[in-house]
Amino acid sequence: MLWYFVKLLIMLPLVGGMAFGALWLWRKYQPGMMAQQGDRMVKLLEALPMGTSGKLAVVEFEGRRILLSVTRGRIEKIAEGETTRAR
C-alpha cells in the first residue's frame, strides 16, 4: 500500500507537467496565432471556430480581405472586401 502512494506522488506531477507542456505547445504553435506575420503576402487576421471541424477565417492578400470557410475537406471563399486602413 505504501508503494502505491509513492508511485502516485511521483507519477501525478509528471503527468500533470506533461499535460501542461502539451497545452502550452499547442497554444504557442497553433496555426494563425503566430504574431510575426509582417513580411508575408498572405496574413491570417482572425479565425473563429464553428463547430467541431470547421472555422471561419479572415485573410488579407494584396490589399483585400477575404472571408473563408475552412473545413477538413475544403476551403471556400464566402466574401471579399477592401482593406480599410486609417492613414
Secondary structure as UniProt FT lines:
FT   HELIX           2..29
FT   TURN            31..32
FT   TURN            38..39
FT   STRAND          42..50
FT   TURN            51..53
FT   STRAND          54..61
FT   TURN            62..63
FT   STRAND          64..70
FT   STRAND          75..82
//
